[in-house]
Amino acid sequence: MENYIGCIQLTLAIICPVCNGLIPVNGPVQRVKCLKCGTVKNLKGGDQNWKKLFYLGNPTMDLFKASQKYPKNTSGINSIKLNAMNRWPKCLKCKYKFEQKDLVFEDIKKNQLICPECKTIREIYFAPAFIKEHYKSVLYIVDGIIDKPKDKYQNIITKAEGNSPITFQCSSCGANLEVDGTQRVIQCRFCGTGNFISDKLWVNISSPIKVKTWYILFDRDKAVL
């Protein structure tokens, strides 16, 4: 029997322990930086860590369990600003609403969530191990920033100046591609491969970091109350 996959749309931020500024947490990363005072917060330990970020002020009730009973959820911890609801993403181009049937494992292995209507590619990837350590039901992340291995940065060949596009190489065929900061996944016009823009490159070309919406797909059968 096929597992029932749920999807949570969320925004997440923490309060900086030094200046009380808002630090966006726009994906499952292990460190975040306050843009106001420069403080780097490690999300591995302390009061603001991944073991606590999705607990709703109740040690027995995490976001994924709560979502099966409540359509909307917020954190009960003052230093954690979590807003979540049960909602699947829509295609950025044609507004098609994705469903579980649209998940193709071979595409997911390529970090691609492909719209069945217009074929627009959206980024998706497997949940990192440090997230699954605390939330075993979590399967995939859509639109969130993740930590990438350093060797993924080696295909950058030029640096952007002003508003000029950055050129980098396709991870599959090596063709030169351009990215202007409007899309995180660039489809190669030669071989069709979807290329995920690394965090190191993305930070250099995208607008200042704000709290952004991302999605978590999880196995509802494992997230039982």
Sequence and secondary structure as in RCSB ss.txt:
>XXXX:A:sequence
MENYIGCIQLTLAIICPVCNGLIPVNGPVQRVKCLKCGTVKNLKGGDQNWKKLFYLGNPTMDLFKASQKYPKNTS
GINSIKLNAMNRWPKCLKCKYKFEQKDLVFEDIKKNQLICPECKTIREIYFAPAFIKEHYKSVLYIVDGIIDKPK
DKYQNIITKAEGNSPITFQCSSCGANLEVDGTQRVIQCRFCGTGNFISDKLWVNISSPIKVKTWYILFDRDKAVL
>XXXX:A:secstr
    EEEEEEEEEEE TTT  EEE  SS SEEE TTT  EEETTSSSSSHHHHTB SSTT BHHHHTTT SEEE 
SSTTEEEEEEE   B TTT  B  GGG  HHHHTTTEEE TTT  EEEEEE  HHHHTT TTEEEEES      G
GGGGGB     TT  EEEE TTT  EEEE SS SEEE TTT  EEE  HHHHHHHS       EEEEEETTTS  
